[in-house]
Amino acid sequence: MQFRTFDELTPSMDAGRLLVHLSSLGGATDRRAVDVWRRRSDLFAEYVGIFAVEHGQVLGQTLVKRLAYRFPDGEERIGAIASVGTRPDRARRGIARRILEEVHRREREAGIRYTALWTNPSWGAHRLYERLGYADTYAFPWAVLPPSHRPAASRIAGVTPARSRDLAPLDRLHDRLAEDRLGFCRHPRGFLPIAAATREVDPKSELLVLRRNGRIAGYAHLVPTRVRTLCGEIVAAYRRDRARLVRAIEARAAGTTVAFQHTPVSDDPALFRARGYAVLDAGWYTLMTAALRGPWDARTARATFRPDDPRFLCCAGDRF
Ligand SMILES: CC(C)(COP(=O)(O)OP(=O)(O)OC[C@H]1O[C@@H](n2cnc3c(N)ncnc32)[C@H](O)[C@@H]1OP(=O)(O)O)[C@@H](O)C(=O)NCCC(=O)NCCS
């Protein structure tokens, strides 16, 4: 078995790579999308990911991004590990462990101090990560409103779907309003325009923009399906604007379940409780972190990444 980088995969291995991704996690990172991100941003690590290959067949994979993280003593890039998967017919042979060890070696060499990944502590993968030195660091809150029988307002004044030309200003608003915060404070360069170009975000159905006097005053990023709408990112300087975006999302959800997650909930749980939402401080999905040099445990992880600090910022878009 060999370990290859993204550029070392041949085109004939692409179907096998996508098979691993889809069959393990349901995702499909399109090669063309990766090319766009690499051309226009520094989101991915130089090697994009590590892939276990045997007889021309991809058996396991891990993608690696680099994200800005603001610690109390300054901002640095962390290795954001995504889409860890092994073919089920090759499970428990050390493939994922060896891929991650190779990722750690490369990240250490690139001068990265910390890596992070999202998982669920009830999954087998959690044991793998613990054995590699990862510690539970942050589990995000939820606020949920069942389908309402009250007629919701059909439209909230000043709130409209995003247009293409709004996307770069929305990235700038996000970063500006996060200036005094800790955590995932900066979108990767060109984030929303690139995500729209690669179809990872649909501005028309997934971004609501709030304007006051013609100027952008806030936005919300939602992920609607036919049965529920999820929102893990609301960005606005004023509480009344955030509340207006919440009402606009409820109106759009039109009688289906609405759920908010992450910083919009931890910043202001009272806003949701007052509207009749059920609130949970922390769900299952958890950010684990590891230090590539030196000792690490959950206490040190929380003291370093500061998820309990009121300035901490992490939105659904910061899940990788
Ligand atoms: C999780 C996953 C990537 C593990 O891949 P793998 O190549 O089988 O893992 P490894 O053989 O390297 O496992 C190393 C260690 O991790 C732990 N581990 C791995 N899978 C486990 C499982 N299902 N249950 C409990 N522990 C497990 C064990 O400690 C294992 O060592 P052992 O086999 O000596 O006991 C694979 O099961 C998978 O693709 N699952 C579906 C997708 C997924 O959950 N990905 C992770 C998302 S966060």
The ligand as an SDF file (V2000), in Angstrom:
LIG
                    3D

 48 50  0  0  0  0  0  0  0  0999 V2000
  -13.4430    5.6230   11.1190 C   0  0  0  0  0  0  0  0  0  0  0  0
  -12.6910    4.9710    9.9920 C   0  0  0  0  0  0  0  0  0  0  0  0
  -12.0850    6.0440    9.0990 C   0  0  0  0  0  0  0  0  0  0  0  0
  -11.5830    4.0930   10.5790 C   0  0  0  0  0  0  0  0  0  0  0  0
  -10.8200    3.5880    9.5090 O   0  0  0  0  0  0  0  0  0  0  0  0
   -9.8700    2.3040    9.6830 P   0  0  0  0  0  0  0  0  0  0  0  0
   -8.9010    2.3500    8.5550 O   0  0  0  0  0  0  0  0  0  0  0  0
  -10.6990    1.1090    9.8250 O   0  0  0  0  0  0  0  0  0  0  0  0
   -9.1710    2.6320   11.0730 O   0  0  0  0  0  0  0  0  0  0  0  0
   -7.8420    1.9890   11.6560 P   0  0  0  0  0  0  0  0  0  0  0  0
   -7.7310    0.5440   11.2440 O   0  0  0  0  0  0  0  0  0  0  0  0
   -6.6880    2.8640   11.3310 O   0  0  0  0  0  0  0  0  0  0  0  0
   -8.1670    2.0620   13.2160 O   0  0  0  0  0  0  0  0  0  0  0  0
   -7.2140    2.4100   14.1580 C   0  0  0  0  0  0  0  0  0  0  0  0
   -7.8620    2.3810   15.5500 C   0  0  0  0  0  0  0  0  0  0  0  0
   -8.9900    3.2420   15.6020 O   0  0  0  0  0  0  0  0  0  0  0  0
  -10.0080    2.6500   16.4410 C   0  0  0  0  0  0  0  0  0  0  0  0
  -11.1690    2.3110   15.6220 N   0  0  0  0  0  0  0  0  0  0  0  0
  -11.2700    2.3460   14.2710 C   0  0  0  0  0  0  0  0  0  0  0  0
  -12.5190    1.9810   13.8830 N   0  0  0  0  0  0  0  0  0  0  0  0
  -13.1940    1.7070   15.0180 C   0  0  0  0  0  0  0  0  0  0  0  0
  -14.5160    1.2800   15.2880 C   0  0  0  0  0  0  0  0  0  0  0  0
  -15.4100    1.0570   14.3060 N   0  0  0  0  0  0  0  0  0  0  0  0
  -14.9030    1.0970   16.5550 N   0  0  0  0  0  0  0  0  0  0  0  0
  -14.0290    1.3120   17.5850 C   0  0  0  0  0  0  0  0  0  0  0  0
  -12.7440    1.7160   17.3940 N   0  0  0  0  0  0  0  0  0  0  0  0
  -12.3360    1.9030   16.1240 C   0  0  0  0  0  0  0  0  0  0  0  0
   -9.3950    1.4090   17.0350 C   0  0  0  0  0  0  0  0  0  0  0  0
   -8.7420    1.7900   18.2160 O   0  0  0  0  0  0  0  0  0  0  0  0
   -8.4140    1.0250   15.9330 C   0  0  0  0  0  0  0  0  0  0  0  0
   -7.3600    0.2360   16.4100 O   0  0  0  0  0  0  0  0  0  0  0  0
   -7.5570   -1.4100   16.5180 P   0  0  0  0  0  0  0  0  0  0  0  0
   -8.1340   -1.8500   15.2120 O   0  0  0  0  0  0  0  0  0  0  0  0
   -6.1520   -1.8680   16.7630 O   0  0  0  0  0  0  0  0  0  0  0  0
   -8.4900   -1.6260   17.6710 O   0  0  0  0  0  0  0  0  0  0  0  0
  -13.6480    4.0520    9.1600 C   0  0  0  0  0  0  0  0  0  0  0  0
  -14.3110    3.1740   10.0580 O   0  0  0  0  0  0  0  0  0  0  0  0
  -14.6910    4.8050    8.3620 C   0  0  0  0  0  0  0  0  0  0  0  0
  -14.4540    5.1930    7.2220 O   0  0  0  0  0  0  0  0  0  0  0  0
  -15.8750    4.9930    8.9570 N   0  0  0  0  0  0  0  0  0  0  0  0
  -16.9770    5.6810    8.2830 C   0  0  0  0  0  0  0  0  0  0  0  0
  -16.6880    7.1550    8.1310 C   0  0  0  0  0  0  0  0  0  0  0  0
  -16.3150    7.8350    9.4220 C   0  0  0  0  0  0  0  0  0  0  0  0
  -16.9350    7.6390   10.4550 O   0  0  0  0  0  0  0  0  0  0  0  0
  -15.2680    8.6870    9.3270 N   0  0  0  0  0  0  0  0  0  0  0  0
  -14.8360    9.5070   10.4200 C   0  0  0  0  0  0  0  0  0  0  0  0
  -15.6180   10.7330   10.4100 C   0  0  0  0  0  0  0  0  0  0  0  0
  -15.1680   11.8150   11.7080 S   0  0  0  0  0  0  0  0  0  0  0  0
  1  2  1  0
  2  3  1  0
  2  4  1  0
  2 36  1  0
  4  5  1  0
  5  6  1  0
  6  7  2  0
  6  8  1  0
  6  9  1  0
  9 10  1  0
 10 11  2  0
 10 12  1  0
 10 13  1  0
 13 14  1  0
 14 15  1  0
 15 16  1  0
 15 30  1  0
 16 17  1  0
 17 18  1  0
 17 28  1  0
 18 19  1  0
 18 27  1  0
 19 20  2  0
 20 21  1  0
 21 22  1  0
 21 27  2  0
 22 23  1  0
 22 24  2  0
 24 25  1  0
 25 26  2  0
 26 27  1  0
 28 29  1  0
 28 30  1  0
 30 31  1  0
 31 32  1  0
 32 33  2  0
 32 34  1  0
 32 35  1  0
 36 37  1  0
 36 38  1  0
 38 39  2  0
 38 40  1  0
 40 41  1  0
 41 42  1  0
 42 43  1  0
 43 44  2  0
 43 45  1  0
 45 46  1  0
 46 47  1  0
 47 48  1  0
M  END
$$$$
